[in-house]
Amino acid sequence: MIIVLKPEATQENIEKIKKDIEKLGLKVWVSQGEFRTIMGVIGDEAPLRDMPLSLYPGVEKVIPILKPYRLVDREYKKENTVIELPSGVKIGGKEIVVMAGPCAVESKENVLRIAKAVKKEGAKVLRGGAFKPRTSPYSFQGLGEEGLKILKEVSEETGLSVVTEVMDPRNVELVYQYADILQIGARNMHNYDLLKEVGKIDKPVLLKRGISSTVKEWLLAAEYILKQGNEKVIFCERGIRTFEDSTRFTLDVNAVPLLKKISHLPVIVDPSHSTGRRDLVIPVARAGIAAGADGLLVEVHFDPLQALSDAQQTIDIQEFKILMEDVRRIAQVMGREV
């Protein structure tokens, strides 16, 4: 950390700052020039994060040197993290993994039919919501534990792994019993109690980006999970809120290669929520894969118009088939496989 002092900073100011920092077990290097004094802090910056150095008399600005996140950073782990599911599917490796299914679990018959269809086209993970966080309290909220049981039964019948959302720290243990991957939705990216709770389990966590969150905040949310001991985290770019209103959200395709550069964790893209438009799902999915995503999270239904949740952004089986064909072509060009 570098502390730049104001021209009028006194020796008393300097000594006060130096003394308080050294109390934390750190060393302070002081360089006094003709017009400015600069102080360099040597050692672990973590203890300084809660210290209001910028408010000390004589301080002009404070420049952190180390990143506020460590465990998710590629400096901590150079090689890519590859997460293997019980089914043998690996996320973060050479294979592009597609997760597909209905936004919400409606019935076993419906989910089983969709699961068999998406598996036939190449999907490796079944997605489906048992607990549905909705903007309106009058919208369909999901089937709860009954929905989880349906997902588990369909998983056993088809061999597909299951990813589903957990919304409450009190439900982590419940969802853990049925799901292979626990999803943290965009609305809960800043739910730190929930992040800590899923950090204690030994199953993968799919962490969606908050609708108004920066990449740095997203990385720090993942850090909460890893800090508890769970290193099986998958980032999911699902679009952010911008001034643009022609789509539901704006897919930040920049975030995909950026995260791959900064972090060792896998990154997937959700073209359904990011667009909110059925006709844009396929082209946006192409963009995500071309940008280097390790997979996709796609909403699929046999009759999207009758879907109980997110009908406007759900593609049908025929469209999913086209999407998978496109993904295979792009994967081949990039030296990857589906």
Beta strands, then each sheet from edge to edge (+ up, - down):
strand 1: 2-5
strand 2: 27-32
strand 3: 37-42
strand 4: 59-63
strand 5: 83-84
strand 6: 90-91
strand 7: 97-101
strand 8: 125-127
strand 9: 161-165
strand 10: 181-184
strand 11: 205-208
strand 12: 233-237
strand 13: 267-269
strand 14: 295-299
sheet 1: 2+ 3- 1+ 4-
sheet 2: 5+ 6-
sheet 3: 7+ 8+ 9+ 10+ 11+ 12+ 13+ 14+ 7+
end
